[in-house]
Amino acid sequence: MSWGIMISGLALGAISSFHCVGMCGPIAFALPVQLLPQQQKVIGIILYNLGRITTYSLFGLIVGLFGRQIFIAGYQQVFSIIAGILVLIVLAGGILQRKIIRIGFIERSKIRLQKLVAEQLKRKSLLSMFTIGMANGFLPCGLVYLALTAAMAAGSLQNGILFMTAYGAGTLPAMFAISYFGAMINLTTRNMIKKMLPYGIAIVGILLILRGMNLNIPYVSPFFDNSSAKVIICH
């Protein structure tokens, strides 16, 4: 197991969870679990969050496949630097309150997913909690895209899945808390946390760039021998 990948995913998830409270909080608040018996309430909230983490893990599998090809081709360093630059560009767009990248397909998918979530909320079953969580995971989110970029830069299928699963687990405590306790975090605190998020995202972008610079700094910019990545052994 790559502890560095797992810890990075957990850390980014923990940072992102405060953003999730503001963006996905309304869905978590709306889960029809408050009137359920204690045990079913806990199970329902866990199923909702497992649904989100399942979607993130599937994303990790997909980007992990791409990351593995990048690793085999010997372009992992270049991709990591490009990914870091893209993160900083998207962050700049967020600060300037401009959508630098507009994709119509994503906007249309968002509307369909929101309708699906609304339909599942009316069913009030434990199975619907898992479905809502999976649909929630597919909703467009800048920080999820950031996590996927980092997962792809991890360079393998296993690391991609591990990073995104750890990312989802990192968001779990805060998301569980707001579903269980209700409006635990007041608006002032949420706004303060949102102001801190850009700094965390900027650090991730910078770390991705450093990772690709081959500076031989443990964990931050480990040395990578490109020649070994291009060797293919046939049996």
C-alpha positions in Angstrom: 0.0 0.0 0.0 1.3 3.5 -0.9 0.9 5.4 2.4 1.9 8.7 0.8 -0.9 8.4 -1.8 -3.5 7.4 0.9 -2.5 10.2 3.3 -2.6 12.8 0.4 -6.1 11.6 -0.6 -7.3 11.8 3.0 -5.8 15.2 3.5 -7.3 16.6 0.4 -10.7 15.1 1.3 -10.5 16.6 4.8 -9.8 20.0 3.2 -12.5 19.5 0.6 -15.1 18.4 3.2 -15.6 22.0 4.3 -16.4 23.0 0.7 -18.8 20.0 0.6 -20.6 21.3 3.7 -21.4 24.5 1.7 -22.0 22.9 -1.7 -23.5 19.5 -1.0 -24.8 20.4 2.5 -28.4 21.0 1.2 -28.6 17.4 0.0 -27.1 16.0 3.2 -29.6 18.2 5.2 -32.5 16.9 3.1 -31.8 13.2 3.7 -35.1 11.8 5.1 -33.3 10.2 8.1 -34.2 12.6 11.0 -37.4 10.7 11.9 -35.9 7.2 11.6 -35.0 5.1 14.6 -31.4 5.7 15.8 -29.9 2.6 14.1 -31.6 3.1 10.8 -30.6 6.8 10.8 -27.0 5.9 11.2 -27.2 3.2 8.5 -29.0 5.6 6.1 -26.3 8.3 6.5 -23.5 5.7 6.1 -25.1 4.3 2.9 -25.4 7.8 1.5 -21.7 8.5 2.1 -20.7 5.0 0.8 -22.5 5.9 -2.4 -20.4 9.0 -2.8 -17.2 7.1 -2.0 -18.2 4.4 -4.5 -18.6 7.0 -7.3 -15.2 8.5 -6.4 -13.6 5.1 -6.4 -15.0 4.4 -9.9 -13.6 7.8 -11.1 -10.3 6.7 -9.6 -10.3 3.5 -11.6 -10.9 5.4 -14.8 -8.3 8.1 -14.3 -5.9 5.4 -12.9 -6.0 3.7 -16.3 -5.0 6.9 -18.0 -2.4 7.6 -15.4 -0.9 4.2 -15.9 -0.5 4.8 -19.6 1.1 8.1 -18.9 3.5 6.4 -16.5 4.4 3.7 -19.0 5.0 6.3 -21.7 7.4 8.1 -19.4 5.4 11.3 -19.4 4.4 11.3 -15.7 6.6 14.2 -14.8 5.4 16.4 -17.7 1.7 15.5 -16.9 2.2 16.3 -13.2 3.5 19.8 -14.1 0.7 20.4 -16.6 -1.9 19.2 -14.1 -0.5 21.6 -11.4 -0.6 24.5 -13.8 -4.2 23.7 -14.8 -5.2 23.5 -11.1 -3.7 27.0 -10.6 -5.5 28.3 -13.7 -8.9 27.0 -12.6 -8.2 28.4 -9.1 -7.5 31.8 -10.7 -10.8 31.5 -12.6 -12.6 30.8 -9.3 -11.0 33.8 -7.6 -11.9 36.0 -10.6 -15.4 34.5 -10.5 -15.2 33.4 -14.1 -15.7 30.0 -15.6 -12.6 29.5 -17.7 -13.8 26.1 -18.9 -17.4 25.7 -19.9 -18.7 22.3 -21.0 -22.4 22.1 -22.0 -22.5 18.4 -21.5 -21.6 18.8 -17.9 -24.3 21.4 -17.3 -27.0 19.2 -18.8 -25.8 16.2 -16.8 -26.0 18.3 -13.7 -29.7 19.0 -14.3 -30.5 15.4 -14.9 -28.6 14.3 -11.7 -30.4 16.9 -9.6 -33.8 15.5 -10.8 -32.6 12.0 -10.0 -31.7 13.1 -6.5 -35.0 14.8 -6.0 -36.9 11.6 -7.0 -34.8 9.4 -4.7 -35.3 11.8 -1.8 -39.1 11.2 -2.1 -38.7 7.4 -1.7 -37.3 7.6 1.8 -35.8 4.1 1.7 -32.3 3.0 2.8 -31.5 1.8 -0.7 -32.3 5.3 -2.0 -29.8 6.8 0.4 -27.0 4.8 -1.4 -28.4 5.9 -4.8 -28.5 9.6 -3.7 -24.9 9.3 -2.6 -23.8 7.9 -5.9 -25.6 10.6 -7.9 -24.2 13.2 -5.6 -20.7 11.9 -6.4 -21.4 12.5 -10.1 -22.4 16.2 -9.6 -19.8 18.6 -11.0 -17.4 19.8 -8.4 -14.2 21.7 -8.8 -12.5 20.0 -5.9 -13.4 16.5 -7.1 -11.8 17.5 -10.5 -8.8 18.5 -8.5 -8.7 15.2 -6.7 -9.0 13.3 -10.1 -6.1 15.3 -11.5 -4.0 14.3 -8.5 -5.2 10.7 -8.8 -4.2 10.5 -12.5 -0.8 11.9 -11.6 -0.4 9.0 -9.1 0.7 6.9 -12.1 -1.1 3.6 -11.7 -4.6 2.0 -11.6 -4.2 0.9 -7.9 -3.0 4.3 -6.8 -5.8 6.1 -8.7 -8.4 4.0 -6.9 -6.6 4.3 -3.6 -6.3 8.1 -3.8 -10.0 8.7 -4.7 -11.2 6.2 -2.1 -9.1 8.0 0.5 -10.4 11.3 -0.8 -13.9 10.2 -0.2 -13.1 8.8 3.2 -11.5 12.2 4.1 -14.9 13.9 3.4 -16.8 11.4 5.5 -16.5 12.9 9.0 -17.9 16.3 8.1 -20.6 15.0 5.8 -21.7 12.4 8.4 -21.8 15.1 11.0 -24.0 17.6 9.1 -26.5 14.8 8.2 -26.6 13.5 11.7 -26.6 16.7 13.8 -28.2 19.0 11.2 -27.0 22.6 10.8 -24.0 22.2 13.1 -21.8 24.7 11.3 -23.2 28.2 11.1 -23.0 30.4 8.0 -20.2 32.6 9.3 -18.0 29.6 9.9 -18.7 28.2 6.5 -17.8 31.5 4.8 -14.6 31.7 6.8 -13.6 28.2 5.7 -14.5 28.9 2.1 -12.0 31.8 2.2 -9.3 29.5 3.3 -10.0 26.9 0.6 -8.1 28.7 -2.3 -4.9 28.5 -0.2 -5.2 24.7 0.2 -6.0 24.3 -3.5 -3.0 26.5 -4.5 -0.7 24.3 -2.3 -2.0 21.1 -4.1 -1.3 22.8 -7.5 2.2 23.8 -6.4 2.9 20.3 -5.0 1.9 18.7 -8.4 4.3 21.0 -10.2 7.1 20.2 -7.7 6.4 16.5 -8.1 7.1 16.7 -11.8 10.3 18.7 -11.4 12.4 15.6 -10.2 14.1 17.6 -7.3 14.8 14.4 -5.3 12.9 15.7 -2.3 11.3 12.8 -0.4 7.4 12.8 -0.6 7.3 16.3 -2.2 9.4 15.8 -5.4 10.8 12.2 -5.4 13.4 11.3 -8.0 11.9 9.4 -11.0 14.0 7.6 -13.5 12.2 8.0 -16.9 14.3 5.4 -18.5 12.9 2.6 -16.3 9.3 3.6 -17.1 9.8 2.9 -20.8 11.3 -0.6 -20.4 8.8 -3.3 -21.4 9.6 -6.9 -20.4 8.0 -9.7 -22.4 7.9 -13.2 -21.1 
